[in-house]
Every structure is written in C-alpha cells, then in structure tokens.
Amino acid sequence: MRDYENMFYFQLLQPELTDGYQKGKYKPQIVALAEGLLLCQPPHEIGANINYYARTPHHDYLLSKTPFVAERVRCLIVSLDALLQPDQIINERMALCKRLKKPVFVFDWIASRFLSMTNQESLLNKLDSYLFYSYIPEMAKQQYAKVLPWPIGYTQRVSDMCQRYWKPFQERDKTILWSHRVPHHVRKTVWDSFYSPYLVGVTARFNDLFERPKNIEEFDVLMNYQTGNRHNPNFYRALCSSQLVDCCGGFFKGQDIRQWDSYMLWEGFQSGCCVITLDMEYYGFKTGAEQEPKNMVHYIGLRLDQPEYLKQLAQDILDRKIDFEAIAIAGRDWATRHFSPHSRAIAFLALEQSFYSWP
C-alpha cells in the first residue's frame, strides 16, 4: 500500500467527451507540474480525484485516482473549472486543508474568467494562491496579492515531439511558420500590421483546423484525444523544419492586451525556432521566472502601436540582419531553465514552502 503522507493532491474536473476526444479540459500546467514532481529526486507522491492523462495507450495514468485523506495530503491543487462546479466535496476538502494549515492552490486556464467574477474576494479567501497564465501586473491589484503568474510552459510530450522531428537550424526552411487555429484578436492585428504588408513572401502557413490527422501511431492518437485534437505530428514536423515561428496570441480589452500566453509560445521555444511574439517587457507581461525574457535576446518582440518599428523590424528580418539562430538557442535555453516540467516543480515547491512563512 502506498504512503500518502506527503501527497500533492490534484482536484480536477472530469474531461467531457465530444466527438471522440476530450474537449476543452486539457490542462498543460497541471500535466507539467505533475510530471515535474515525479522527476524530482526522490519523486514526490501525487494523486487525484480522477484518473487523468494516460501516458501510454495502456492507461498508465500520470495522475491516478486516489482516496482523499486531508491529514495525509501535503498540498491541495485545484483547477478552477472544478472549483466552479456545484460540488460541495471540493469546498469541504479545501476547508479541511485550511483548518489543518495545508496550502491550497488554484490553477486557472483563462485568467480573464477570474477577473470578471463578482465574487473574487470570496474565492480568494478559500485558497492560498491563485495561479494563472497571461499575467499582467495591472490586472492583479494590490488586494490580490495571492494572484501569481504561472504561464503554460511545456510538457514532456512537447519536448519528445520536438526531439522526434528535430533538425539542425541551418538545415531548416528560411521561413516564418504561421500556424494558428484560433483567430485571437491579437493575431489578426499582427497579421494585418506586420505580416501582410511586409512578410507574406517568407511566411509558411499550417492549419489543421483541429482535424484529427490520419495514419498516425497509437501514441499520437491517444495524445490527440487527450489534448482536444491539439496534438498533431504533422505540426511538429513543420515546426521543427522552420527557422522562425510566430507565437502571438491573445485578446484586447479596449486598447489593452488582456491575454498573451499560448501553447504555441512554449512549443516555439522548445522546438529550437526563433520565436516571434509580442514584446513582453514593452507590454508589461510577466512570466514569474527569476529572469524575464529579453526582446532580441530570447525572442523577437513586436510593438503593435509602433508602425515604423514594425516596418524596420520586418526589413531587418528580410535582410537577415538578425542572428536568428543565436536567439533561437538563447530562447530555448531560457524556456528549459524556467519552464520545463522539472523547473516548474522546483518553482512550485518553493512557492509551497513560502506558504509556511506567510502571516
């Protein structure tokens, strides 16, 4: 029988099956954290209220369904969609952990969902930290000191797929991969103001429209099913055959950008491509890493309100005045150091330990 005394317990919502795949419930932050906790030495005990994320077609689950015993749980990790369900069990488990002075953390996929709630303060009182992606300091006001950045990062699956199709940088196509399924508002603005007027000739498109690829291995079928049709070997082949990739994403609220993170950003970093995205420092985006990424060092940054800047940047790209390979190497190294599964686990363990010094 396993010893659950120091278990990290995940409270998740059962994925919904739609047209043969799990729709909308794939949580890469949860997967990466669980993977990272198992990579620690010694590995940490992890469990969940459901079986979640099979690692092989033989149902070797990353998170196995495990009895919840508050006294034996070290830390409770809740996904927001599970918390928002009318389920008294979740509230009881959170209350038990709070009474026993065990930390409770909530992971959110859509940051704007929290910001639009009318019961923010009531929700925050139930937990110790609220972790979400696309963090912007102005969004988390002083009274929300518990709200912390936790970008998507990448999972072992992404790393493995990039290794499967890896090409040396100089053997890749000298093109910018534009591979976006979801028409985020920011992407349309980026296309209209940057790619369309200047870079159409060096941009390669890939879009599978979330359709399941044919003639793929059993492992790829499983991952496609579990990620809501996001997993596609053909995409990773195109990604690792490109020198540059556009990774912009997100939505506006008025003139302000209220979401910037995306799967593509971390796939781009891990693939060894030179990443093009919004200028994080210019817009005030925060990843929470000890070292925030730098424009023209770890990625190529866009400033959508500076047309002359965009025009000159596009010309520099066309003239290849930028050392794309050096940026690709630095970006991948930065992402690996701060946002690999193991790195995420180390960051989370530090956050968890800081809980015991909080007033």
C-alpha positions in Angstrom: 0.0 0.0 0.0 1.3 3.5 -0.9 2.2 6.0 1.7 0.1 9.1 1.1 1.5 11.2 3.9 3.3 13.8 1.7 1.0 13.6 -1.3 0.4 16.5 -3.7 -3.3 16.0 -4.4 -5.0 17.3 -7.6 -8.7 18.1 -7.6 -9.8 18.1 -11.3 -13.0 18.2 -13.4 -13.7 15.0 -15.3 -13.0 15.7 -19.0 -16.0 15.9 -21.3 -16.1 13.6 -24.3 -17.2 15.3 -27.5 -16.9 13.7 -31.0 -14.4 11.2 -29.7 -12.0 13.5 -27.9 -11.7 15.3 -24.6 -12.9 18.8 -25.3 -11.6 21.9 -23.5 -10.3 20.2 -20.4 -6.7 19.7 -21.3 -4.5 21.4 -18.7 -0.8 21.6 -19.7 0.1 23.4 -16.5 -1.3 20.6 -14.4 0.4 17.9 -16.5 3.8 19.7 -16.5 3.6 20.2 -12.7 2.7 16.5 -12.1 5.5 15.4 -14.5 8.0 17.6 -12.7 7.1 16.4 -9.2 7.8 12.8 -10.4 11.1 13.9 -11.9 12.3 15.3 -8.5 14.8 13.1 -6.6 13.3 11.4 -4.8 10.0 11.6 -6.7 7.1 13.2 -4.9 3.8 11.3 -4.3 1.0 12.6 -6.4 -2.7 11.6 -6.7 -6.0 13.0 -7.8 -9.8 12.6 -7.5 -9.9 11.1 -11.1 -7.7 9.2 -13.4 -6.1 11.9 -15.6 -3.8 11.9 -18.6 -2.8 8.5 -19.8 0.9 8.3 -20.7 0.6 5.2 -22.8 -2.2 3.5 -24.7 -2.3 1.0 -21.9 -3.8 3.5 -19.4 -0.6 4.3 -17.4 -2.1 7.4 -15.9 0.1 10.3 -14.8 -2.4 11.1 -12.1 -4.2 8.1 -10.6 -7.5 8.2 -8.7 -6.6 8.2 -5.0 -8.6 8.4 -1.8 -8.5 11.9 -0.3 -7.4 11.9 3.4 -6.7 15.5 4.4 -4.3 14.6 7.2 -2.1 12.7 4.7 -2.2 15.4 2.0 0.7 17.8 1.9 -0.9 20.2 -0.6 -4.2 20.6 -2.5 -4.1 21.8 -6.1 -7.5 22.6 -7.6 -8.4 23.5 -11.2 -10.7 26.5 -11.4 -13.3 24.7 -13.6 -13.6 22.0 -10.9 -13.9 24.7 -8.2 -16.7 26.5 -10.0 -18.9 23.3 -10.2 -21.7 23.0 -7.7 -19.8 20.3 -5.8 -19.8 20.5 -2.0 -17.0 17.9 -1.8 -14.4 20.4 -3.2 -15.3 23.1 -0.7 -15.2 20.6 2.1 -11.7 19.4 1.1 -10.4 23.0 0.8 -11.9 23.8 4.2 -10.3 20.7 5.7 -6.9 21.6 4.3 -7.2 25.2 5.5 -8.1 24.0 9.0 -5.1 21.7 9.0 -2.9 24.5 7.7 -2.2 22.7 4.4 -1.7 25.1 1.4 -4.4 25.2 -1.2 -3.6 26.5 -4.8 -5.9 27.0 -7.7 -4.7 26.8 -11.3 -6.7 28.7 -13.9 -6.7 28.4 -17.7 -8.5 31.6 -18.5 -7.2 34.5 -16.4 -10.0 36.8 -17.6 -12.6 34.5 -16.2 -11.3 35.3 -12.7 -11.1 39.0 -13.3 -14.7 39.2 -14.5 -16.1 37.4 -11.4 -18.1 39.3 -8.9 -17.0 37.0 -6.0 -13.2 37.4 -6.4 -12.6 38.2 -2.7 -14.8 35.3 -1.5 -13.0 32.9 -3.8 -9.5 34.1 -2.8 -10.4 33.7 0.9 -10.7 29.9 0.2 -7.2 29.4 -1.0 -3.6 30.5 -0.6 -2.5 31.3 -4.1 -4.3 31.7 -7.4 -2.0 30.9 -10.3 -2.9 31.8 -13.9 -1.2 32.4 -17.2 -1.1 35.6 -19.2 -0.2 37.6 -16.1 -0.1 41.4 -16.3 0.7 43.3 -13.1 -2.1 45.9 -13.6 -4.6 43.0 -13.7 -3.7 41.8 -10.3 -4.4 44.7 -8.0 -2.8 45.1 -4.6 -5.7 43.4 -2.8 -5.0 40.3 -5.0 -1.5 39.6 -3.6 -2.4 35.9 -3.8 -2.7 36.1 -7.6 0.5 35.0 -9.2 1.8 34.3 -12.7 2.0 30.7 -13.9 2.5 30.5 -17.7 1.5 27.5 -19.7 5.1 26.2 -20.1 5.6 22.9 -21.9 5.1 19.2 -21.1 7.2 16.2 -21.7 5.0 15.4 -24.7 6.1 18.7 -26.4 9.7 18.0 -25.7 9.5 14.5 -27.0 7.8 15.6 -30.2 10.4 18.3 -30.9 13.1 15.7 -30.4 11.3 13.3 -32.8 11.4 15.9 -35.7 14.4 17.9 -34.7 16.5 19.5 -37.5 19.7 21.5 -37.1 18.9 25.2 -37.5 20.8 25.7 -40.8 19.0 22.7 -42.4 15.6 24.3 -41.8 13.5 26.3 -44.2 14.2 30.0 -44.0 10.6 30.8 -43.4 8.3 32.1 -40.6 5.8 29.4 -39.7 2.3 30.9 -39.1 0.3 28.0 -37.5 -2.7 29.3 -35.6 -6.0 27.5 -35.4 -7.8 30.0 -33.1 -8.4 33.6 -34.6 -7.3 35.5 -31.5 -7.8 39.3 -31.9 -4.1 40.0 -31.3 -3.2 37.6 -34.2 -5.4 39.4 -36.6 -3.8 42.7 -35.7 -0.3 41.2 -36.0 -1.1 39.7 -39.4 -2.7 42.9 -40.7 0.0 45.3 -39.4 3.2 43.1 -39.8 3.0 40.0 -41.9 0.5 41.0 -44.6 2.3 44.3 -45.7 5.9 43.1 -45.3 6.4 39.4 -44.9 3.9 37.3 -46.8 6.6 36.0 -49.1 8.6 34.4 -46.3 5.6 33.1 -44.3 4.5 29.5 -44.4 1.1 28.5 -43.2 0.0 25.4 -41.4 -3.5 24.9 -40.0 -5.1 21.5 -39.4 -8.4 23.1 -38.2 -8.4 20.8 -35.2 -9.0 17.8 -37.5 -7.5 14.5 -36.4 -4.5 13.5 -38.6 -4.7 10.2 -40.4 -2.3 7.3 -40.4 -0.6 8.2 -37.1 0.9 6.0 -34.4 -1.2 4.7 -31.5 0.6 7.0 -29.1 -0.3 10.0 -31.3 -3.9 9.0 -31.4 -4.0 8.9 -27.6 -2.4 12.3 -27.3 -4.6 13.8 -29.9 -7.6 12.5 -28.0 -6.4 13.9 -24.6 -5.4 17.3 -25.8 -8.7 18.1 -27.6 -7.2 17.4 -31.1 -4.2 19.7 -30.4 -1.6 17.0 -30.8 -0.5 16.6 -34.5 2.8 15.1 -35.6 2.5 17.0 -38.9 2.5 20.3 -37.0 5.7 19.3 -35.1 7.3 18.3 -38.4 6.5 21.7 -39.9 7.6 23.5 -36.7 11.0 21.8 -36.5 11.6 22.4 -40.2 11.2 26.2 -39.8 13.8 28.7 -38.6 11.2 31.2 -37.2 7.7 30.8 -35.9 5.0 33.4 -35.0 3.7 32.8 -31.4 1.4 35.8 -30.9 -1.9 35.2 -29.3 -4.4 36.8 -27.0 -7.3 39.3 -26.8 -7.8 43.0 -26.4 -9.9 44.9 -23.8 -10.2 48.3 -25.4 -6.6 49.1 -26.4 -5.1 46.9 -23.7 -4.0 43.3 -24.2 -5.6 41.0 -21.6 -4.1 37.6 -22.7 -0.8 36.9 -24.3 0.2 33.4 -23.4 -0.4 30.4 -25.8 0.5 26.8 -26.4 2.5 28.0 -29.4 4.8 30.2 -27.4 6.3 27.3 -25.5 6.2 24.9 -28.4 8.1 27.5 -30.4 10.8 27.9 -27.7 11.2 24.2 -27.2 11.4 23.5 -31.0 14.6 25.5 -31.5 12.9 28.1 -33.6 13.5 31.8 -33.3 10.3 32.9 -31.6 8.3 36.0 -32.8 5.8 37.3 -30.2 4.7 40.5 -28.5 7.4 42.5 -26.8 6.9 41.2 -23.2 8.8 43.9 -21.4 7.2 46.7 -23.5 3.7 45.5 -22.7 4.5 44.6 -19.1 3.9 40.9 -19.3 5.3 38.8 -16.5 6.2 35.1 -16.6 7.3 34.9 -12.9 10.7 33.5 -13.8 13.8 34.7 -11.9 15.0 36.1 -15.3 12.3 37.5 -17.6 13.0 37.0 -21.3 14.5 39.9 -23.3 13.5 41.2 -26.7 16.1 40.4 -29.4 17.9 38.1 -26.9 15.4 35.3 -26.3 12.8 36.2 -28.9 11.9 38.9 -31.5 9.3 41.2 -30.0 6.5 43.2 -31.7 5.1 46.5 -30.7 1.8 46.9 -32.4 1.4 50.6 -31.7 4.7 51.5 -33.4 4.3 51.1 -37.2 7.7 52.4 -38.0 9.3 49.9 -35.6 7.4 47.1 -37.2 8.4 48.2 -40.7 12.1 48.4 -39.8 11.9 45.1 -38.0 10.4 43.4 -41.0 13.1 44.8 -43.2 15.8 43.5 -40.8 14.1 40.1 -41.0 14.1 40.1 -44.8 17.7 41.3 -44.9 18.6 38.7 -42.3 20.4 41.3 -40.2 19.2 39.5 -37.1 21.1 36.4 -35.7 18.1 34.1 -35.7 20.0 31.1 -34.6 21.5 32.8 -31.6 18.1 34.0 -30.5 16.6 30.5 -31.0 19.3 28.9 -28.9 19.0 31.5 -26.1 15.2 31.3 -26.1 15.2 27.5 -25.9 17.8 27.6 -23.1 15.7 30.2 -21.1 12.5 28.2 -21.5 14.2 25.0 -20.5 15.7 26.5 -17.4 12.5 28.1 -16.2 9.5 26.3 -17.8 10.4 22.6 -18.2 8.3 20.2 -16.1 11.2 19.8 -13.6 11.7 23.6 -13.4 8.0 24.1 -12.8 8.1 21.6 -10.0 11.0 23.3 -8.3 9.3 26.7 -8.6 6.1 25.2 -7.2 7.9 23.6 -4.3 9.5 27.0 -3.4 6.0 28.6 -3.5 4.6 25.8 -1.3 7.4 26.2 1.2 6.9 30.0 1.3 3.3 29.3 2.5 4.6 28.4 5.9 6.2 31.8 6.4 3.1 33.7 5.4 1.4 35.8 8.1 
